[in-house]
Amino acid sequence: MHHHCRARLASDPGLLPFQQPAVPHPPRHNRELGEIFAPLVWGPLSELYGRRWILNEANLLFTVLLAGTALSTSSQMLIALWFLSRLATACIPIGPGIVKDLFPKDQRGRAMSVMSLTSVVGPVVGPIVGSYLGERAGWRWVFRLPTLLSGALGLLILIVYRETYKLTILKCKAAALQHNPRTNTHHTTASPPRTTANTNNLILLRPLTLLTHSPTLLLATLHLSLIYGLTYLIMTTIAPVFQDTYAFSEGASGLAFLGLCLGFTLGALLCSLLLDRYITRRRSSPSPSSHASASPEQRLPPLFLACVLTSGGLFLFGWSVHYRIHYLVPIVGTAMVGLGLAATSITVQTYVVNSFGVCAVSAISALMVVRNVTAAVLPLAGPPLFRAVGHGWGETVLAGVGLLVVPVPGVLMRFGGRWKMGGRRGGGDGDGVGGGDGGCGVEGHRG
């Protein structure tokens, strides 16, 4: 939303001189850099203190920092506050965990589709709103509007949302029993005492430990990160391409993002219809073997089609821009990319949430760290690549790179269940509190 405002930042008399950076689209990269570190903090903390407390604290911090960006008096202050505000985005890693808390396994695909749609459509709707808002009302309103929305939604969450993390709920019940004079002699194993080493592992090491010791999480993360990075690369390209090649105005160039928005919406709709269908069919079967075989890996087939759509969309976008074909054609290409990313993101996150039990948020946090690193770094390769070979061959190269991860879902479907069964405490569908199905053990890693 904010990369449309650079020219107005430079000309604003109320802002100290804004130096044009060497890095293209710095606010977008600043955002991704901030979100690299946020999951490492908020994800494990939500598994230590509960979702509700962490979410409300982070929402307040985010709103305050975002308000500061609208009041900035220098470009340095603006960039610093924008970066810090991204560090306070706890809802992104915690959201999938809340979906797991609230919905049974056979409904999580649809719930994850609805939740993910808001997170992937936001970066697309933002440029559309931001381009016109910055043009009509000035750059400060590009930050004021999100501040107002953040404050309103944060207040709504504070009022409506109650704790959903099962270990925190059990811990509170255990504490209540211990303080009750009639039951203070009872002991419970629902919430074991946390040692210093266990606490440090939760706060600092759990996401990285899961990522480095779990082949399933590592492969799923690499798959999503590559598709995510390619999509962000094309997102940083859309505005300049449509302004330079198709003579769109700054405001009209924001409308070029509607293709991505349409693709994201279609992808979320398809996932909501398909991801839970196989699990539901297995659950309704009278055969016990069908129940046993309804594993998280059964949700992975959409990834094959998503890879092909993403690469095909990149190819179509690049060559239609190269030959200056009607602007609707590259927009169709971006819609294909958006559909591919939505299907990939929703499918992978649902798979991870169903595979890692009470540690689902830490696993999602590890995934998001790598994803955001890729989204921050990969777009930097776009400008030199397109200057060297043009958009046609440049996007063809990127499409080929996207096809490299096509085998990943097949590998996970073939070996994922076996890797999880070889873990320290198993994997299964990840709904237990202790060991077995719900443990935080990592495949192939024994204490």
N, C-alpha and C positions, 0 to 999 in steps of 0.2 A: 504493500500500500504506500510505502513511504519513499520508494525510489523515484516516484514521479515528481518529487518536490525539490530536487537538487537545484534547479535553476532559480526557484523562488527563495530557497535558503541563501543562495549567493547574493541575491538582490535585496534581501530584507534589511532595512536600515537598523532594525532593532536587534540584529544578530551580528556578532563580531565576524570578521571575514571568514568565509567558508572556503577552505582549500580543496580544489578538485583532487580527489585521491587517485593514486595509481591503480588501485583495485577497482574494477567495475562494480557498480551497484553495491556500495559499501553497506548501506543499511540492511539489505537482505543478508549479506555475509555476516554482518554484525549480529543479526538475529540468530543465524544458525550457530555462530560461535558461542553465543550465550546459551543456547539450548543444548550445546554439547555437554556442558557441566551440570545443568539443572537436573537431569534424570539421576545422576550419580548421587545427588544429595537427597532430593525429595522422595525418590522411589524407596530406597532402604529405610528412610526415616518413617515413611508411612507404614512400613512393616514392623517398626519398633514402637511407635506411639499411636498408630491408628490413622485411618484416612482423614477423618473429619478435622481433627486438630491441625494437621499439616496443611490440608487443603485451605482452610479458612485463613491461617497465618500467611500462606503464600499468596492468596488472592488479595489480601490487604496490602502486602508489600508490593505486589505487581501494580495495583491501582495507584499507589502513592508514587512509585517510580515513573509510571507512565504519565501521570499528571505533571511531574517535573520536566519531562521532555517538552511539553507544550509551553512551559514557562522558561525554557532555556534562553540564555543570553549570549551564548557562544556555541560555535560548532563543536568544540571539544566537550562542552557540558552536554550537548544534545546526544552525541555519540556515546558518551560514557553512561548516561542515564538509560539510553535505549538498550545498551548492552546489559546493564544491571537488571533492567526490567525483564529481559529474556531469562535471566538466571532464576527469576521468581515464577516461572511457568510450571507449577506443580501439577496442574490438571492434565497435562499431556501424558506423562508417564503413569499417573495414578488412575486416569480414566479407564483403561482396559482392566485394571484390577477391580474397580467398582463394578464393571460389567460382570466379571467373574463372580463377585460376591453376591450379586442380585439375581442372576439368571442361571437356571440349570443348563447342563451341557448342550441339550438339544434345542436351546433357544439363543445361545450366545452368538451364533453367526448373524442372526438378524439384529440383535442388540448392538453388536460390534459394528455392523454396517451403518446403523443410524448414528452412532457416536463418531465413527471415523469420517462420515460424510461432512460433519461440521468442521473437522480439523483439516481436511484436504480442500474443501471449498473455500475456506477462509482466505488462504493465500491467493486464490483466484478472484474472488469477489473484492478483496482489498484493493488491488490495482484499479478495478473499475470505479469503485466509490472514491478512492483516493485521487485519481486523475481529475475527476470532475470537481470534487470537493476542494482540492488544492487550487484548481483553476478559478473557481468561483469565490471561495471564502478565505483563501490563504493557507499556507502550509501548517500553521498552528492548529487549525481545525482538523487536520489529518491526524493529529495526536489527541485533540480534545474529544472527538467522537468516540474513539476506542476507550478513552478514560471513563467517559460517562457510561458506556455499555459495560465495561468491566466492573465498575462500582455497583451498578444495578444487579448484574448477575451474581456478583460476589455476595451481595446482601441477600439475594434469593437463596443461594446455596446455604448461607449461614442459618436462615430460618427453616428451610425445608429438609436439608440433608442430615441424616443421623448416621452414626457409625455403622459400617457394614463389614469391617474386617473381622473374621471369626476369631482370630487369636486375641485381638484386643477386647472383643466382647467377652470371651472366656476369661481373660485376665481380670477384667472388671468384676465379673461374677465371683471369681476366686477371691479377690480382695474383699468383696462384700461379705463373703462367707467367713473370712478370717477375722473381720471386725465385728461379726455377730457373736455375742457371748454364748449363744446357744449352739453355735457350730464352729467355734474357734479351735476345737480339737481335731477337726476334719482336715484332711490334706487332699489336694487335687493334683492330678498330673496334666490337667488341660493347659496350664500355663506354667511351664517349668521356670525356675529362677534363671535369670540371665546373668551369665558371668561377664567379666570385663572383656574377655576374648570374644565371646559371642556377640556382645554389643559392638565391639570394634569391627567384627566381620560384617554385621548388618549395616553399619554406617558407611564403611569404606570399601570393603572387599567383596561383598556378595555379588554385585553385578559383574565385576571383572572375573571373579572366580567361576561363575556360571558360564560366562562367555568363553573363557580359555579352556575349560574342562568339559564342555558339553558340545559334542559334534553337531547335534541337532540344532542347538541355538546358534552356533557359529555359521552353519550353512544357511539357515533361515535368515540370519542377519545379513550375510553377504548378498544373498539374493535380493532382499528388499532394498538394501543400501544402494546397490548398483542401479536398480530401476528408479529409485527415488532421486539419486544424483543426476541421472539422465533427464528426468522430468524437470528438475530445478534448472538444469542447463538450458533447456528449451524455454522455460519460463523467463529467464533473464534475457532471452533473445527475442521474444515476441514483440515487445514494445519498440525497440530500435528497428527491427525488420519491417514492421508495418508502417512506421513513420518514414523510413528511408526508401523502402521499395514500393510501397503502396500509397505514400503521401498522406497517411492518416495524421490527424491532429493529435496533440497530447491526450486530449479527452477521448477521442475516438479510438486511439490505440488501446485504451483500457478495455474496450468492447471486444477486442480480438481475443481476450481471455475467456470469452463465453464458450468457446469450443472446449477448452479444458474443463470448465465448469459443467458443461453438458456431459462430457466423458466421465467425470467423477460421479455425477449423479446416476448415470446409467450403470456404472460399475458397482456402486453401492446397492442399487436396486437389484441387480442380478445376484450379487452375493447374498442379499437378504432372502432371496428366493431359493438359492441353490445350496448354500453352505450347510444348513441344518437338515436338508431333505434326506441325505443318506443316513445320518444318525437317527432321524425320526423313523425311517423305514426299518432300520435295524432293530430299534427299540420295540417296534410294533410286531416284529416277527415272533412267532411262538417258539422258535428254535433257540435254545440257550447258547449255541455256538455263534449265532448272529449277534447276541448281546455282547459276547466277549470280543468279537472282532470289530466292534464300533469304536475305533481308535481315533485320536486326533489326526493321524495321517490321512484318514479317509476324506478330509476336507481339502486336501492339497491339489487335486486335479485342475481346478481353475487357473493355477499358476502357469500351466503350459500355454493356454490360450492368451493369458495376460502378457507373457513375454513376447509372443508373436505380434500381438496388437501394438505393444509399445514400440518395437523395432519397425513395424510397418508404418506406424504414425510418424516416426522420425524420418523415415525414407520419403514418405509422401510430402511432409513439410519441407524438407530440404530441397528436393528437386522442383517442387511447385514454386518455391521462392526463387530458385536459380533461373527458371525459365519465365518468371513473372506471370504465371498463370493466375486466373481470377482469385482474389483474396479468400473466397470461400473454400478453395481447395486446401490451402495450408491450415485453415481453421478446422477443416475435417481431420487433417492430420493430427492437430493438437487434441482433438476430441478422442481420437484413438489412443493417444498417449495417456490422456487423463483416465480413460476407461481401464487401460492396462495398469496404471499406478493404483487406482482405487481397488481393483480386484486383487492386486498383489498385496497392498497394505492390509486390507481387511482379512484376507486369507491367512497371511503370515502371523498377524497379531492374534487372531483367533486360535491358530495352531499353538503359538507360544503360551497363551493364557491357559489353554487346556492341558498343556504338557508339564507345567512347573508348579502346580499346586499353590501352597501358601506363599511361595516365592515368585509368583507370577509377575508382580510389579518390578522386582529386581531384574528378572529376565527381560521384561519389556524395557527397563531402563538401559540395560546393556545394549539391546538392539537399537534404541534411539540414539545412544551416544555415537555408535558407528554410522548410523543413518545420517545424522546431522553433520558429522565430519565429512562424509561423502558429499552431502548437499552444499557444504561450504567450500569444498576444494574443487570438485569436478567442474562447476561452472567457470572456474578460472581458465580452464583449458579451451573454452569455447572461442573467445575472440582470436587468439593466435591460430587456432585450427581453421577457422572460417576465413581469416585473412590469407592463409597459405593455400588452401585448396577450394575455397568457396563453400557455400551452404550445401550444394548438391552432394559433393563428395564428402564434405565434413559430416553431414548427417548420416551418410551411408556408413562411414566408419563407426559412428556412434551406434547405429542400428546393429552393426555386426558385433560390437561389444555387448550390447544388450542380449544378443542371442547366446552368449557364453553361459548364461545361467539357466538355460532351458533344461539341462539334465538334473538340476538341483532337486526339484520336487520328486523326480523319479528315484533319486538316491534316498531321499528322506522316507518315501513310501516303502522302499525296499528294506532299509536298514534302521530307520528311526526308532521303531518299536523295540528292536533288538538292542540298540544302544541304550535306550532308557531302562530296559530290564537289567542291563549290566551295571547300572548306576549304584551308588552307595545305598540308597533307600528306595530305589525304584522310581518309576514315573507314572505309568498308567495315564489316566485322564486327569490326574492332578487335582483331586477335590478333597483329599483327606487333610487332617490337621497334623498328624504325626508322620510316621513312616508310610511305607507302602505306596498307595496311589498318590498321596498328597505330599510326600517328602520333598525336601529341597536338595536331595542328593543330586549329583551331577554324573552323567554317564561316563563310565570308564574311570572314575576318580574315586578311590577308596581312601576314607579318612586317614 
